């Protein structure tokens, strides 16, 4: 007797959302801001297929065959588009919607052909005409930029600062008060920046320092010869202001108390800037270094004498992962909310004499430097984790990506590739 086989309908493969990350700074850069972009890409890859589209601005047009370049970043396609500056809106100075820039982008990519658009920085969200049918996440970054007022010595500096303040505090804040601009979920680095825009649907996505390439905890033992270090992008005006203030007003007090101390200045900067600092007694402006681990091993503590700028000064986090304490200003500590305690975890001062006192104390008492470094390391490694970062991104992605079938944003039929 024969029996007829009953057919079982094939189960559809899971659907992976197609996610487009828009930015204006390439994640291939070595800056701390690009590092956060790479962390964000990795978090998004847990939820779908990610591609990155970078919009670069410049004064000149490139031949059509050269205006778009594509690279691979650990399996993620990165498309970098060169856009010629044109008009007021068609350049990066002001975050104003630009049909011109939008059309340049749309010549290469269909913005409506995605399940989720993620904007790294507020600029792509405001400058591009994003489709209303696609949900949007915005990683804001640098909400409260404070200019280095005391370092503004030329008319060009003053004009540049005032234009930035006009953009940040008038254009951006005014635009985001409009109801039509609030239909997105926003990431902020700390609660103070989040409160600038209480009307926006938002969550806190903290900055993370890059983990050193080693296993286990760092060596907290200070070097035999006392030394301090500043590390950062040295062409950035607030960083220049910080180093200038330290070298001019703080370092002479430190050298008077600890004559054999060194001050290392590390990071990319112009030869003229590096030469200016290297001319001071005990100052070694090293510029870019190949090994951060070797450089941190030479110093007793990292100084972050920031009086201006924005963001969370990730340089104040990185030092602890290399086993070194930090002397910073309240501007630095407040950028991390209640992460650091003044005294046990970070030494904080805003005037030159008190700042120098903290530096001298650490240089003369290496056991104190080791204790502060251990405390700060414990605070960071127990709080600022990749798991926490990924969880914040996951909650936001799930919130904005409604189930399949939502009008206007059905997920594309792209199978999920399961890890082996």
Residue, then its C-alpha position, 0 to 999 in steps of 0.5 A: x500500500x502506498x502513502x502520499x507524502x505530505x509536503x511541509x512548507x519551507x521555512x523562510x530564512x531569517x531576515x537581516x535588516x540592511x543598515x546604512x551608517x552615514x558620517x563625514x569622518x572616515x572610520x579608517x582614520x586613527x582619531x578617537x572619534x573614528x574609534x567610536x564609529x568602529x565600535x558603533x559599526x561592530x554593534x550594528x553588525x550584530x543586527x544586520x548588514x552594515x554599509x558605511x557612506x562617508x561624505x567628504x567636502x572639499x574646494x575642488x571637484x574630482x573627475x566622476x570616476x574618482x569622486x567615489x572610492x570604496x574600501x573594506x573595513x573588516x568585512x564592512x564596505x566603506x564608500x567615501x564620496x568627495x563633494x565639492x563645496x557649493x553655496x552656504x548649505x553645500x559645505x560642512x560649515x553649517x548643518x543646513x539641509x542641502x538638496x545639492x549634497x543630497x543629490x550628490x549622495x543619491x547619484x551613488x546610493x538610494x537612501x530609501x533602500x535601507x531598513x535603518x539609517x544611522x547617522x554618526x554625528x548630527x551633521x548627516x541627519x540635518x544636511x541630508x534629505x533623509x526619507x521619512x519611510x526609513x527609521x533613523x538613529x543619530x549619534x549626536x556627539x559634541x553637543x556642548x563645545x566650549x571655545x578656547x577663548x584665551x587662545x583666540x589671537x587672530x581675527x581668523x580664529x575669532x571668526x571660525x569660533x563664532x561661526x561654529x557657535x552660531x551653527x551649534x547653538x542657533x542652527x542645530x538647536x533651533x532646527x531640532x526643536x521643530x517637530x519634523x526633526x524629532x522623529x529619530x532616536x538620538x545617542x548622547x555621550x553623557x547626561x549633561x549633553x542629553x539635557x540640552x535636548x530634553x524633547x528628543x527621544x534619546x539614550x546614553x551611549x558612553x564613549x569607550x577607550x580602545x582596549x590595549x593589545x594585551x591580556x590581563x590588567x596593565x602594569x601599574x608600576x610607575x617608571x624610575x624617572x618621573x614623567x608626565x604626558x599629554x596625548x591628543x590630536x595636536x592640531x585641534x585648537x582646544x588641545x593646543x590651548x591645553x598644552x600651551x597652558x600647561x607648558x607656560x603656567x604649570x610645567x615651570x612649577x613642576x620642574x622647580x619641585x622635581x627638576x629631573x621630570x620630563x613632559x612628553x607631548x604625543x600625537x599628530x601635529x604640525x612640525x612648527x607646533x611640536x618645535x615650539x613646545x620642544x624648545x622648553x626645558x624638559x619638554x619632549x614633543x614626540x608627535x605620533x608614536x608607533x607604540x602607545x604601550x611603550x610610551x605610557x610605560x615611560x610616564x608616571x601620569x597623564x595630564x589632561x588640562x583641557x579648558x575648552x572643547x567638547x565631548x568626553x576627552x577619551x584621552x582621560x579614559x585611555x590612560x587608566x587602561x595602560x595603568x596610569x592615573x590622570x590629572x585633569x580639570x573639572x571640564x574633563x571630569x564632568x564630561x564623564x558624569x559621576x564616573x570618576x571621584x575627585x581624589x580617589x580616581x582622578x586628581x582635579x584642579x582648574x588653576x595652575x597652582x593646584x594643578x601643579x600641586x597634583x602633578x608634583x604629588x604623583x611624581x614624588x609619591x609613586x605609590x599614590x600614583x599607583x593607587x589612583x591608577x588602580x582605582x580609575x582602572x577599576x571604575x572604567x573596566x567595571x562600567x565602560x564595557x563593550x557589552x554595555x555599549x552593545x546593549x544600548x545600541x541593541x535597545x535603540x535598534x529594536x525600538x526603531x525597527x518595528x516588526x516586518x509589515x510596518x507600512x513603508x519599511x518592510x525588511x528586505x529578504x536578505x538571509x542572516x549568515x550565522x557564525x560557524 
